[in-house]
């Protein structure tokens, strides 16, 4: 199986073509950072009519509607592989079509109009094509994201991505954030999460439109909201190409007795 590894501000993905038949077990094995390639998810480059379709899977093998960093990395792959020309590309996702634009300092994506869903457990619920719950806090470093944050399962029956942000400086146009992604855990970056945080930060200032710099553990993104839609701008990098023998993915053993090495090995001769 041929694959490409890429990331957007540290949110890393394995890209494969549509000849690869993905399953929950295969995706989880590929994304395992010790027994596989490692990644926050898998992007399968498929077709949907005249458009390229981003078939996105979370690292636990679950399907996801949308991924903002993923769209940028997906678009970068299409340009680098010579599959498209020009400076823009429309990408089909499970949340609808998202258009990516190649710019001198990265890739900008039309993320669609955000939808405010109300409040839940003290946070602001926002849909960016996938569900988000955003909290403003005084210090994001003090948030424990070693386990999934609690949320109202009746409000979010399909789960939710939970983000926390704090203001940077006094201008209130710059925030830091951390995120726990549904199906992946804490990641270095989340594009739709950054977009939701940008919307929440503007909302906290009483603004419906504007721009916010969003620092994530893996780098910096820029979120802009106008009267029609929202935009996410940032880097997208392809770091490696390779070939993988899928049969070699033994998976993470439940106990040492399941390790593929023999229990006893010949003693080395001295």
N, C-alpha and C positions, 0 to 999 in steps of 0.2 A: 504494500500500500504506500503510495507516494503521499507525503504530507508537507505542509509549510507551517512554521511557527511564527506567530506575530503577536504584537501587543499594542494597546493604546493606553499610555500612562500606567503601565504595569499590569493592566487587565489583559491577561494573556490567553491566546486561543490557538487551537490546532485546526488548520484548514485542510479539508479533503475535497476531492471532486465527487460528482454525483454518482460515480460508479461504485462508491463505497456504500454498502448497506449498513446503516447505523442501527444500533439497539441500545437499550439502557445499559446492559452489561458491558458492551464494547466501549461506549462513551466513558463510563466510569473507569474502565481499565486504561484507556488512552490518557485520561486526565490525571491519573494517579502519579504524584510527583516522585515516587520512589520505585514503583514497579511499571510505570508507563512513560509516556513522553512528558506529561505534566501540563496542566492548564486549567483555567477557570471555566472552560467550555470548549465545544467543538462547533466550527462553522462549516457546514457542508455546502459547497458551491453547486447549486442546482438551477434548473430553469423553471419558469412559470410563464408560459406563453412567450412573449417577446422579451421578457425581463429576466434578469438573474434573480434567483430566490435565495435568501440567506436562511438556510435551514439550521437554526440555532438550538443547541442542546446544552443545558447546564452540566457542570462537572459530575453531578450525581446521576446523570442519565435522564433527567426530566427535560421536557420540552419547555422552551420559553418563547414568549410572544415577540420580544424586542430586546435589542442591546445596542445602546448608542456607541460605545467603544467598538463593539463588534461590527457595526455598519462601516465605521471608518476603516478598520483593518480589512474587512471584506472588500471594500472599494479599492483600497491600496493594492490588494492581491489582483483584482481585475485589471488594474492599470499595469502593474508590474509583469503580469503574465501575457500582456498584449491582447487580452480578451475584449477590451473596449478602447476607444479613442475619444478625444475631446476632453473637456475639463469638468464634465458632470456626468453622473450616472444615476438612474432611478433603480433602486433596489427593492424588491418585494420582500416583505416580512410577514409574520403572522399577525402583526398589528397594522398592516397596510403598507403602502409604498413610501419609502423614505429616499430623498434625493441627496446625494453627496456631491460636494464641489471641491475640486482640487485647488488649493491655494498655496502660496509660496511658503507658508510656515506650518502647513498641516492640511487637514481635511475638515470642512465644515458640513454639517448635516442638518437638513430640515427635519426636526424631530416631531413636527406636528403640533397642533394646539394642545396645551395641557388642560386637564379637566380637574377642577377642584371638587373633591368628593365629600368635603366636610371634615369634621374632627373625629378622632378616635383615640381614646386613652391619653388625651392631652397632646397628641400630635396632629399634624395636618396631613390628611389623606389626599393623594394626588395620583391621577392616572397619566402616564406618559406612553400609553399603549400597553403598559403593564403596571401593576399596582405598587404604590410607594406610600410609606408612612414616614414623615419627616419631623424631627424634634430640634428645636433650638436649645442649646446648652451653653454653659459657661466655659467648659473645657472638654473637648472631644477625647482627649487622651485619658480621661478618667472613666470612660465608658467601657464596660466589660463586654467584649464581643467574642469571647471564647465559646459562648453558646448562643443559640438563636434567641433574640429578644422576644419577650412575650407580646402577643397581640390579640385582638378580638377576632376570633375565628369566624364568628357570625358576620362581622363586617368584611373580613377578607377570607372568604371560603376557600380560595385557591392559594392562600399564602400571600406574603407581602415582602418587599424589600424595605428594610428599615435603615434610615439614615439619620445621622446626628451632625449638626453644624454649629460652629461658633464664629463670631465676627472677628475680623482681623483689622486692626486700626480703627480710626474714628470716622472714616468716610462712608462706611456702610455700603461699599460696593465690592467687598472682598471677604470671602469666608473660607474656613477650613472645614473639612468633613471626613467622616468615616462611615462605612456602610457595611451592613450584613446582607448579602444577597441571598434571596430565596434559591435554594438548590446548589449554592456554591460556598456559603459561609462568608467570613470577612474577606474582602478583596482589596487590592491596592487602588482600585478605581472602579467606578460604575457610571457609564455614560448617562443612562436614563436616571440613575440616582442623582448625579450631579445636576441634571436638568431639573429634576424635582426640587432639589435643594435651592437652585437658583430661583425657581418660581416661589418657593416658600419664603426665601429671604426678601424678595421683592414684596410679597404679600405682607410680611411683617413690617415693611416700611410704608404700607398703604398704597403700593404701586402695582399697577397691572402690567406695565411695560418697563423695560430697562435692561441693563447688562450687569452681570455679576461675574467676577473672577472666582473660580472655585478651585482651591488647592486640595488635592487628594494625596494620600500617602505616596502614590506613584508619579506625581507630577502636577501639572496645572492645566485646567480646562477653562473655557469661557462660555458662559451661557447668556444668550440674548433672547428676550421675549418682546415681540412686537404685537401689533393689533391682530395679525392673522395667525401667527405660528410661533414656534420657538426654535432656536438654533444652538447647536453644540459644536464648538471648534476646539481642535487639539491635534496632537501628533498621532500618527499611525505608522508602525514600523514592522517590517518583515525581517526576522533575524536568522532564519535557518530554513533550508529545505532538506528533506531526507526520505529514506525508504524504510518501512517497518514491516517485519514479518509478524503478521497478526497472531500467528500460532505461538509466538514467543511470549505473548501477554498471559502469563500464568496467573496473574491477579495476586492480590494481597492475601497471604495465607491466614486462616483463622487462628492457627496455632503453629508453633515451630515444627510439629510433626508433619505438617502439610508442605513444608519447604521442599522444592523439587530436587535439592541436592540429596545424595544418599546419606543415611544416618551415620554410616561409618566410612572412612576413607583410608586408603593405604597410608601407613606411616612413611614419611619422607626418609629416604636413605641419606645418611651423612657420610 
